Amino acid sequence: KVIMKYISPLFLLIIFILFVLYNVLGFGSAQVSSYVTDLVGGDGKPANLVAILSVSFILLVLIFLALMTAAAGRKWSKELSGEEGAQ
């Protein structure tokens, strides 16, 4: 139980963080990754508008989903507390 609850998620989180560090941010190489230069520009190259809009859209969708999840959680808590008070 402890392995499934704590160790496995921690292991997967470490793998994901290392993947992002090495493959997206270019950690360990002498130059910045092309993903980063597309977003912020660099080496005399301007930022790519499509990359910026894509990341912005993904962030907006994630924010929307987080807000919907929070609203559903509040509604669920209200319904549960209302049912307990009625008994």
N, C-alpha and C positions, 0 to 999 in steps of 0.2 A: 504494500500500500504506500509506503513512504517513497519508494522508487517512482511509482506512477504519479504521485502527487507533487513531489518536489524535484527529484533528480532528473527525470525525463524532460519536464518543461525547461529546467535550467540548461540542460545539455542542448536542447533545440534552440533556445534563445542565444546561447554562446555561438552556435554554428551560424545562425542568421546574422548576428552582429559581425562575426568575422567575414562572412560572405560580403556584406555591405562594405566593410572597411577595405577589403582587398579588391573586389570587383567593381564597385561603384565609385568609391572615393580614391582609389589608386594607392592605398596605403602600402608602403614597402617598395614602391617604384620611385624613380627619380623625377617623374613628372606627374602633373595632375591628370586625372582621368578625363577622357573626352566627354563623359556624362556631365561632369562639373563644368568644363569649359563651354559646353552647349548652354548651360543654365546661366552662367555669370560672365561668360566671355573670357578672353585671355589670349596672350601671345599675338596681339594685334587683331584678333578675331572677335567680332561683336557677338553678343548673346543671341541665341537662336529663339525667335519668337514662338515657334511651334513647341519647342521644349518647355519654355516658360508657361505657355498656356496649358499644356498637358499636365504639368505638375500642379499648377493652380487649380485645374479642374479636379484632379484627384484629391487635393487637399480640401476643396469645397465639399466634395461628396463625403469624405471622411468626417468632416465637421457636421454635415447634415445627419449622417447616420448616428454620430455620437449624441446629437441633440434629440433625435427620435428615440434612441435607446433610453436616454435619461428621462424623457417625458413618459415613456411607457413604464419605466420603473416607478416613477412617482404615482402614476395612475394605478398600477398594480398594488402598490403599498396602500393607497387610499381605499381601494376595493377590499383588500384583506382586513384593514382596520375597521371598515364599515361593517363587514360581515361578523367580526368578532364582537362588536358593540351591540349588534342586533340579537345575539344569542342570550 
